[in-house]
Amino acid sequence: MSQYATNLSTLPPELHLLILKELIKAHNEPKSPRRGLATYASVCRGWQASFEPLIYRHFILRPNDLGSFREVTEESRRRRYVEHIWLRLDDPPLQVQYEMTKDSPGWSKQYFTNVIQHLWTTLAEWEAPDFDKKDQRRLTLEINSDRVFYPGPDPSPPDDLGHYSKYLESGSLEAYDDGERFYYTKSERDNMKPNTVRNLFGRGAIFDTKVALPEVRVVTDFLTRRGIARCVRPQLLGAALRSLVRLRHAKIERWRNGLVRPESQWLSDMQSVFWHLPCSLRKLAIFEERGTENPRFNLILKDEVVYAIMLGTQELERFSLCFLIDAEKLLGRFIEGDRRSSALGVEPEYPRDGYQKLTTLTLTPESFKANLVDDWDIESWLNHVKEVVKTAALAALRMPELRLLEVWNGGGGTASILRYEVRDDYMAELSWHSTQNCDPFDEGVEQTWRDVAERHGHQGLVASSSLLSGDFEYYSEAISHLHSRDLVLHPVSAVQMA
């Protein structure tokens, strides 16, 4: 060997550090094609210490990966590096499905239940963050519940595995600059065959509710994204959320079922999910998109699920419920239940003290969407809007910590946003932003909101209205105007919708 041969130990520390930084920087560029940091970690112990926190930061797991995942995270040191786990509940290959079907026609329930149980058993052994000691560690568990379509073409959106991996590594959305946007407008739905619509908006992994999952204390955040989780069944949601006993934040994005009866059953099954939310949960966001339109969806009874929501979310600090339940129904039931109980002299249907911890609330009423047809009456529409605005104020009276309320809707060329926000100087602002040139703040409405500001100890209230401009063809443009947009929708989902 040449006498001039060198190794890393002979390099000046400054140069060694520079090489490490450049490798990491090149890999983490949002559009970098580089992969395989694990190779660098095997160079020496110094490089292992530098690269392992990056290598183990996020995992994208398929069912066959769970055994290896358990092995490589045996060391508690490595477990502390993990910030995000994306479990892809992919169907097994067709040949494997065929073999399983010979043994059991209902193979999918057992298959997906075993997958979930395998991951939960692994995570149950991990040490939980200590919130009392200001332990800032967070671990997000994301679940994919998107099914493969056979036979025929797959109408589902393209898999964003590569783009999302880069997003997790860099934290930048630039990776999606060349990604395909997707949503389902009326024209796209009209061009789909009925069977395609049913398949696209009606599949999801099946979970056996007889199986008890072990308690998992390390997971702090739970996520399902619209792009890869069009239908997450309540049985899976309920089992997962109940077992994540230290969960702080949950964001659930879903597509409404393509048929009325399955959607009605989905809502009925969700009652149990809301009743049994973990006590540790502080932030909940549910966003529903509607891939199909059918007037019969309006006939689905939602009173019981509204009741479950009202009682199951009392401890939340931030809450967003978009399109799953109409804001009028939620706020109206809240107010009517309180009034009826007072008139009858009985205990209220809902806790008397209301939402004592809630700081942020975002809701969507169908009535905020202007119906721009020839015989549309703007005065009638505005009067309806005023009633919703006043009802929101009556509900806000029982939310002493409220800092931001946004009630909104958009799409089809229109958008409207009601915002109540408390500034840093404790002055409250009430504002209306709409594509319709109107102002819903008459004297009675404004006074009701002044009562809210006064009751909660704020310095006063200022009201204003402004005109929105834009095409507002889909939800995304309206969402970009929300101050609570990061609560409403995952950043990647917002980009894919834009």
Secondary structure as UniProt FT lines:
FT   TURN            3..4
FT   HELIX           8..10
FT   HELIX           13..28
FT   TURN            30..31
FT   HELIX           37..41
FT   HELIX           45..55
FT   STRAND          58..61
FT   HELIX           63..65
FT   HELIX           66..72
FT   HELIX           76..79
FT   TURN            80..81
FT   STRAND          84..88
FT   HELIX           94..103
FT   TURN            105..106
FT   HELIX           107..123
FT   TURN            124..125
FT   HELIX           131..133
FT   STRAND          140..144
FT   HELIX           161..170
FT   HELIX           173..176
FT   TURN            177..178
FT   HELIX           186..190
FT   HELIX           194..200
FT   TURN            209..210
FT   STRAND          221..224
FT   TURN            226..228
FT   HELIX           234..243
FT   TURN            245..246
FT   STRAND          249..255
FT   HELIX           260..275
FT   TURN            279..280
FT   STRAND          283..289
FT   HELIX           295..299
FT   HELIX           303..312
FT   TURN            313..315
FT   STRAND          318..322
FT   HELIX           327..344
FT   TURN            352..353
FT   STRAND          360..363
FT   HELIX           366..368
FT   TURN            374..375
FT   HELIX           378..396
FT   TURN            397..398
FT   TURN            400..401
FT   STRAND          404..411
FT   TURN            412..413
FT   STRAND          414..422
FT   TURN            424..425
FT   STRAND          427..434
FT   HELIX           443..455
FT   TURN            456..457
FT   STRAND          460..467
FT   HELIX           475..479
FT   TURN            480..481
FT   TURN            483..484
FT   HELIX           485..488
FT   HELIX           491..497
//
